[in-house]
Amino acid sequence: MEKPVVLRKNQVILTDSEQVIAIYPYRDSDATKVTIGTKNIHIVTCGVPKVKKQKVIEAYEMCTGYLKEYTGGVPSVAEVFPGE
């Protein structure tokens, strides 16, 4: 980002050991892009108001299905955290 962003209370951010890599729900970092050299990825699916948890799980499963089909990747088991 070109300038600092003020986060809302309880806003979700994703970080690695050095930097913020995503501000949920829409601000990804250039460091998170998938390139031809990418070997591993971490898929994060998050719910939003009025979208049922099962729909979010189905989206994760669809994404991992495509990864298996087109790249031979092996997905880990989804971790589901309780929502509000």
C-alpha positions in Angstrom: 0.0 0.0 0.0 1.1 3.5 -0.7 0.0 4.9 2.6 -1.1 3.5 6.0 -4.6 2.1 6.4 -6.6 2.5 9.5 -8.1 -0.8 10.4 -11.6 -1.3 11.8 -12.2 -2.9 15.2 -11.8 -6.7 14.9 -10.7 -6.5 11.2 -8.9 -9.7 10.2 -5.4 -9.4 8.8 -3.0 -12.2 7.6 0.7 -11.9 8.3 3.9 -13.9 7.7 6.9 -13.5 10.0 7.9 -10.2 8.4 4.8 -8.3 7.1 1.1 -7.9 6.6 0.2 -9.9 3.5 -3.5 -9.4 3.4 -6.2 -7.3 4.9 -9.5 -9.2 4.9 -11.6 -9.2 2.8 -10.0 -7.6 -0.2 -6.4 -6.3 0.2 -3.8 -8.9 -0.9 -0.1 -8.3 -1.1 2.1 -8.6 -4.2 4.0 -11.1 -2.1 1.0 -13.5 -2.1 0.6 -13.9 -5.9 0.9 -17.3 -7.5 3.6 -17.5 -10.1 5.1 -20.3 -12.3 7.6 -20.9 -9.5 5.1 -21.3 -6.7 5.3 -24.7 -5.0 3.0 -24.3 -2.0 0.0 -22.1 -1.3 -2.2 -21.5 1.7 -5.8 -21.1 0.9 -7.9 -19.0 3.3 -11.6 -18.8 2.9 -13.6 -16.5 5.2 -17.3 -16.0 5.6 -19.1 -12.8 5.4 -22.6 -11.8 6.7 -25.5 -13.6 5.0 -23.2 -16.3 3.5 -23.7 -19.6 5.3 -20.6 -21.4 6.7 -21.3 -24.5 4.5 -21.1 -22.4 1.4 -17.7 -21.1 2.5 -16.5 -24.7 3.1 -17.8 -25.7 -0.4 -15.8 -22.9 -1.9 -12.7 -24.1 -0.2 -13.4 -27.7 -1.4 -13.9 -26.5 -5.0 -10.6 -24.6 -4.9 -8.7 -27.6 -3.6 -10.4 -29.8 -6.1 -9.1 -27.7 -9.0 -5.6 -27.7 -7.5 -5.6 -31.5 -7.3 -7.0 -31.8 -10.8 -4.8 -29.3 -12.6 -1.6 -29.3 -10.6 -1.5 -32.6 -8.7 -1.5 -30.7 -5.5 -2.4 -32.4 -2.2 -4.7 -30.3 0.0 -4.6 -30.4 3.8 -7.8 -30.9 5.8 -9.8 -27.7 6.2 -9.7 -26.0 9.6 -13.1 -24.5 10.4 -13.3 -22.0 13.2 -16.6 -21.1 14.8 -18.3 -18.0 13.6 -20.6 -15.6 15.2 
